[in-house]
Amino acid sequence: MRFSAARWWAMRVSAMMHLRARARVMPLPAGARPPSRPPTILPTTGMRHDAQNPHRIPTQPIPPDPDAGAERPRIVDDIAANLTAMRVLLRHMDAEIMTAQSGNEALSLALDHRFALVLLDVQMPGMDGFEVATLLRDGPFSAETPTIFMTASNADEFSQLRGYDSGAIDYIGKPINERILLSKVGLFLELYRSRQQLMQALAQVHRQGQILRATFDAVGDGIIATDNHDHVSWMNPAAERMTGWIALGNRPLSQVMPLETAEGERLAVTPLAWPGRAAAAHVLLRSREGKAIPISSSASVVRDPDGQPIGGVVVFQDATQAYARHLALQGEAETDPLTGLLNRAGFNKRLLAMLAARDGTRRDLALLFGDLDKFKPVNDNFGHAAGDAVLKEIAARLNRCVRDADVAARWAGTNSPC
């Protein structure tokens, strides 16, 4: 049966009123002094119940705290002598033991505490164990608490099946066998501790994951994670901004991060092809919008405990400023300082690039090699400054004559190939 929220809280109020009534009329054990105020059960791990005061009750509700880790077996039986006997049997358990003498009291405790185990008597006046187990199973804070029924050992099969349908996971027959009781309670306490440790470990992993994600989101470097087939599984905001792609779609890394050389040659490999080493200098990333972005990058392979690769991580940075400085230095190294034309090194480099761009086709390339005749008398008669002026003028006229796709250079002295 499903328990509505309104009825649940109505039951809580009824149970608390019942508890207060019991607290006012509770008989004290022989020789005990009346306390100045009702004692409080503290939600601490490993607290043992005071055997001289078996009727402790909370004076105020304690909200459930899944991180508190309190190990509390709860015993529900309408006969006080049975509760006392159970306390004696479980006195050496390293846990806080709480008891209830009615279904209402058990449900009230379930609202205020988290329990490792519930030992529930089947035959109780008013609300029997089956109904209590059903309500505990459907309760907001007790649905995952294991319940063991305590009943006569000759219980029929129908009653046992009804108990399992109510949410119970096991039975203990009466009269209680101490070894069976201690074995089962110890097992469930250990399972509860293991579960709490697992929850704490998962929470720690989650916190560390959140810290790492916040860190990756804050850095300016692009970070891309891939699976074992080089398909993108995750990207940080910087990577999405530079590439123009998002991680959704399980796209290949070569599509999200296409690379090319400074001469425009497409690289068929990704940074994962050279893990542990920096990528080739001055590689260009072609974004989704077609913009070429100079980057520097490095990559690492992610391996499982057996050393088998399961993915990879690529880290890359925008190297626009460094690339601009490189081009400036390269221009100085490959340019004739007097005429502004390419020098011999620059011309050879461009020629090799043009030959490579043919890609096996039969497209012809023309080479024109020119020389300035009778240039020496200019230097001899009018000085080197006049000779330099002549060379500059010839270079300017040559640049006006060639097309944008052509290359003009000063080979050496007065030689100028085109």
C-alpha atoms as one frame of an Amber mdcrd trajectory, in Angstrom:
protein
   0.000   0.000   0.000   1.195   3.519  -0.826   1.458   5.990   2.025   0.533
   9.596   1.236   2.686  12.455   2.563  -0.260  13.852   4.551  -0.916  10.546
   6.277   2.796  10.076   6.919   3.116  13.351   8.786  -0.160  12.750  10.583
   1.313   9.470  11.750   4.442  11.316  12.894   2.410  13.715  15.035   0.435
  10.824  16.509   3.609   8.887  17.237   5.317  11.848  18.876   2.297  12.472
  21.086   2.407   8.795  21.997   6.089   9.112  22.865   5.524  12.117  25.091
   2.722  10.282  26.898   5.031   7.306  27.469   7.807   9.599  28.682   5.540
  11.022  31.376   4.494   7.640  32.720   7.672   5.624  32.028   8.608   3.570
  35.089  12.227   3.857  36.163  14.372   0.768  36.720  14.946  -0.204  40.306
  17.584   1.955  42.008  17.727   4.530  39.215  17.485   8.227  39.998  14.956
  10.350  38.177  16.821  12.432  35.596  16.510  16.225  35.696  15.453  16.132
  32.035  14.782  13.375  29.492  18.076  12.101  28.032  18.760  12.563  24.320
  20.029   9.974  21.880  23.007  11.498  20.078  23.472  10.563  16.400  27.099
   9.507  16.674  28.837   6.513  15.174  29.608   3.596  17.437  27.731   4.891
  20.512  26.579   1.977  22.646  23.270   2.085  24.337  23.281   2.519  28.121
  22.070  -0.829  29.424  20.920   0.781  32.700  18.448   3.011  30.866  16.826
   0.907  28.129  14.033   3.396  27.447  15.908   6.347  25.992  13.785   8.499
  23.739  14.719  11.573  21.702  13.518  14.881  23.130  13.556  16.588  19.739
  13.527  15.389  16.131  16.965  14.873  14.589  16.894  15.301  10.802  18.240
  12.358   8.821  21.879  12.839   7.934  23.200  10.326   5.382  26.775  11.406
   6.113  26.566  10.873   9.845  27.180   7.148   9.416  25.490   6.182  12.692
  25.148   2.407  12.908  21.806   1.835  14.612  20.025  -1.500  14.657  16.425
  -0.917  15.647  14.323  -3.508  17.490  10.528  -3.312  17.344   8.581  -5.557
  19.722   5.480  -4.916  21.827   6.844  -6.965  24.751   9.358  -5.131  26.929
  10.940  -8.381  28.118  11.773  -9.319  24.525  13.429  -5.939  23.973  15.505
  -6.374  27.101  16.569  -9.852  26.030  17.555  -8.588  22.611  19.618  -5.819
  24.178  21.483  -8.366  26.255  22.207 -10.515  23.196  23.418  -7.526  21.161
  25.272  -5.748  23.956  28.700  -6.402  22.434  27.759  -5.055  18.992  29.677
  -1.866  18.205  26.532   0.073  17.403  23.832   2.169  19.004  20.719   0.082
  19.627  17.303   1.719  19.652  13.996   0.079  20.523  10.310   0.702  19.897
   7.284  -1.030  21.416   4.761  -0.168  18.709   4.473   0.453  15.002   3.734
   4.152  15.556   6.897   4.583  17.590   8.942   2.738  14.966   7.626   4.983
  12.180   8.360   8.078  14.233  11.947   6.974  14.774  12.270   6.307  11.050
  11.555   9.982  10.403  14.284  11.175  12.726  17.083   8.646  12.227  18.797
   6.467   9.676  19.086   2.791  10.631  21.429   0.049   9.532  18.867  -2.687
  10.258  15.342  -3.144  11.617  14.434  -6.233  13.668  10.641  -6.281  13.542
   8.188  -8.466  15.439   5.353  -9.711  13.251   2.628 -10.115  15.870   1.943
  -6.744  17.470  -1.369  -5.219  18.608  -2.789  -2.367  16.573  -0.367  -2.154
  13.661   1.230  -5.508  12.911   4.704  -6.044  11.529   3.538  -6.441   7.930
   1.972  -2.992   7.854   4.958  -1.411   9.593   7.350  -3.021   7.096   5.248
  -1.765   4.185   5.226   1.792   5.535   8.972   1.677   6.188   9.554   0.451
   2.652   7.512   3.349   1.252   8.899   5.970   3.666  11.105   8.784   2.360
  14.022   7.995   4.704  13.674   4.277   5.386  13.101   2.717   1.966  16.647
   1.312   1.810  16.762   0.034   5.394  16.799  -3.806   5.520  14.075  -5.369
   7.675  14.265  -8.789   9.353  11.062 -10.263  10.782  11.120 -12.015  14.153
   8.335 -14.568  14.410   7.507 -18.065  15.583   9.700 -20.671  13.952   6.636
 -22.538  12.727   5.358 -19.630  10.611   3.619 -20.920   7.524   4.855 -20.292
   4.002   2.031 -17.848   3.250   3.061 -15.600   6.140   6.664 -15.685   5.038
   5.763 -14.728   1.472   3.583 -11.936   2.803   6.552 -10.670   4.811   8.780
 -10.647   1.753   6.095  -8.793  -0.182   5.991  -6.218   2.630   9.691  -5.466
   2.228  11.368  -7.907   4.623  14.566  -9.570   3.458  14.884 -12.345   6.053
  13.274 -14.116   9.031  14.576 -15.061  12.471  12.514 -17.648  14.307  11.499
 -17.433  17.936  12.821 -18.384  20.390  15.836 -16.385  19.190  19.000 -18.344
  18.542  21.895 -16.159  19.723  24.371 -17.344  17.099  21.941 -16.793  14.250
  20.992 -13.356  15.566  24.567 -12.173  16.039  25.617 -13.544  12.663  22.847
 -11.782  10.748  23.047  -8.512  12.648  26.841  -8.449  12.299  26.541  -9.109
   8.575  24.088  -6.269   7.987  26.109  -3.873  10.129  29.167  -4.669   8.041
  27.174  -4.168   4.844  25.942  -0.841   6.200  29.487   0.286   7.014  30.696
  -0.769   3.580  27.838   1.095   1.932  28.606   4.235   3.953  32.262   4.025
   2.987  31.303   3.572  -0.651  28.964   6.565  -0.506  31.692   8.684   1.065
  34.177   7.557  -1.588  31.710   8.343  -4.370  31.019  11.735  -2.831  34.750
  12.405  -2.696  35.150  11.363  -6.325  32.249  13.622  -7.255  33.817  16.556
  -5.404  37.163  15.956  -7.073  35.427  15.716 -10.432  33.681  19.021  -9.835
  36.984  20.640  -8.888  38.676  19.292 -12.009  35.784  20.381 -14.218  35.854
  23.891 -12.719  39.611  24.005 -13.268  39.339  22.876 -16.879  36.570  25.388
 -17.502  38.700  28.206 -16.089  41.947  27.593 -17.986  42.559  29.276 -21.311
  44.067  26.193 -22.937  41.856  23.996 -25.071  41.418  20.456 -23.727  39.841
  17.611 -25.705  39.290  14.056 -24.441  38.792  11.190 -26.879  37.873   7.533
 -26.740  40.015   4.710 -28.036  38.840   5.379 -31.602  39.865   9.056 -31.589
  36.256  10.216 -31.262  35.715  13.303 -29.123  34.023  12.550 -25.801  34.557
  15.851 -23.945  35.782  19.400 -24.592  36.305  22.321 -22.269  34.906  25.775
 -23.151  38.256  27.024 -24.491  38.433  24.104 -26.945  34.846  24.707 -28.058
  35.600  28.384 -28.574  38.737  27.811 -30.665  37.426  24.919 -32.773  33.829
  26.093 -33.141  32.598  22.577 -32.255  30.968  21.051 -29.184  31.559  17.582
 -27.770  28.112  16.249 -28.693  27.872  13.907 -31.651  30.862  11.606 -31.084
  32.739  13.283 -33.938  36.239  12.218 -35.033  39.076  14.299 -33.653  40.314
  14.916 -37.197  37.006  16.680 -37.939  36.889  18.736 -34.755  40.596  19.587
 -34.811  41.823  19.627 -38.446  45.464  20.660 -38.656  47.554  21.997 -41.528
  51.018  23.355 -42.123  51.884  26.988 -42.635  51.978  26.284 -46.384  48.358
  25.044 -46.277  49.151  21.320 -46.448  46.558  19.255 -44.529  48.003  17.017
 -41.838  46.529  13.537 -41.899  47.400  12.874 -38.244  46.177  14.369 -34.987
  48.249  15.255 -31.899  47.497  11.782 -30.531  49.857  10.435 -33.201  52.793
  11.821 -31.216  51.766  11.357 -27.553  54.126  12.714 -24.957  55.752  15.120
 -27.412  54.828  18.612 -28.521  53.286  18.930 -31.957  55.251  20.241 -34.889
  56.015  23.930 -34.581  53.678  26.450 -36.179  50.760  24.108 -36.895  47.523
  25.789 -37.906  44.121  24.746 -36.584  41.342  25.228 -39.117  38.219  26.132
 -37.137  34.681  25.221 -38.114  34.219  28.761 -39.503  37.340  28.352 -41.678
  39.642  30.550 -39.610  43.284  29.426 -39.368  44.568  29.630 -35.786  48.251
  28.983 -35.025  48.471  26.584 -32.067  50.967  24.655 -30.025  49.738  21.328
 -28.714  50.640  18.179 -26.833  48.839  14.905 -26.217  48.781  11.946 -23.858
  47.293   8.471 -24.119  44.969   7.313 -21.320  45.522   3.677 -20.316  43.606
   1.219 -18.147  45.210  -0.642 -15.193  46.478  -3.293 -17.630  48.272  -0.684
 -19.725  45.865  -0.883 -22.642  44.945   2.436 -24.307  41.365   3.542 -23.681
  41.493   7.104 -24.973  43.548  10.242 -25.162  43.769  13.860 -24.048  44.900
  16.759 -26.261  45.928  20.125 -24.819  46.500  23.066 -27.166  47.097  26.801
 -26.862  46.503  29.760 -29.151  49.962  30.673 -30.507  48.950  33.599 -32.713
  51.403  36.061 -31.175  54.288  33.603 -31.206  53.494  32.706 -34.812  53.462
  36.379 -35.805  56.908  36.841 -34.277  58.069  33.721 -36.094  56.813  35.045
 -39.407  58.525  38.347 -38.791  61.837  36.635 -38.098  61.305  34.241 -40.983
  60.583  37.167 -43.274  63.833  38.811 -42.269  65.734  35.578 -42.864  64.140
  34.875 -46.255  63.878  38.416 -47.631  66.518  40.549 -49.308  66.846  43.609
 -47.057  67.602  45.971 -49.966  64.903  45.148 -52.495  62.280  43.443 -50.309
  62.254  40.468 -52.690  62.780  36.894 -51.506  66.401  35.922 -51.154  67.883
  32.634 -52.337  66.749  30.676 -49.226  63.215  32.076 -49.432  62.973  31.384
 -53.155  64.151  27.767 -52.754  61.589  27.192 -50.013  58.719  28.587 -52.076
  59.834  26.627 -55.129  59.831  23.348 -53.210  56.353  24.128 -51.829  55.023
  24.836 -55.329  56.493  21.593 -56.616  54.935  19.653 -53.737  51.561  21.299
 -54.372  51.415  19.714 -57.832  50.519  16.415 -56.013  51.540  14.177 -58.881
  49.712  16.185 -61.546  51.328  17.232 -64.819  50.732  20.918 -64.182  53.754
  22.851 -65.507  55.751  25.435 -63.621  57.760  28.097 -65.463  61.067  29.498
 -64.213  62.507  32.750 -65.575  66.058  33.686 -64.576  67.236  37.227 -65.345
  70.491  39.192 -65.021  71.303  42.925 -65.103  73.886  43.719 -67.731  76.257
  46.678 -67.441  75.319  47.247 -63.804  78.941  47.436 -62.611  79.629  50.801
 -64.340  76.699  52.300 -62.406  78.386  51.479 -59.126  81.792  52.539 -60.395
  80.708  55.889 -61.901  77.909  56.957 -59.551  78.607  55.071 -56.309  76.938
  52.227 -54.477  74.053  54.401 -53.294  73.056  54.972 -56.897  73.434  51.250
 -57.598  71.155  50.424 -54.664  68.546  52.861 -55.953  68.630  51.164 -59.348
  68.165  47.734 -57.777  65.187  48.968 -55.718  63.530  50.453 -58.793  64.021
  47.255 -60.799  62.547  45.191 -57.937  59.507  47.498 -57.733  58.923  47.206
 -61.494  59.352  43.428 -61.311  56.733  43.190 -58.559  54.303  45.200 -60.680
  54.799  42.822 -63.592  54.212  39.477 -61.844  50.874  38.035 -60.706  49.858
  37.339 -57.132  50.530  33.610 -57.591  54.031  34.277 -59.005  57.176  34.541
 -56.928  59.928  37.075 -57.562  63.303  36.905 -55.834  66.812  38.336 -55.860
  69.055  35.328 -56.297  72.434  37.037 -55.784  73.974  40.275 -56.852  72.121
  41.252 -60.006  70.389  37.917 -60.649  66.580  37.824 -60.265  64.628  34.575
 -60.924  60.829  34.555 -61.323
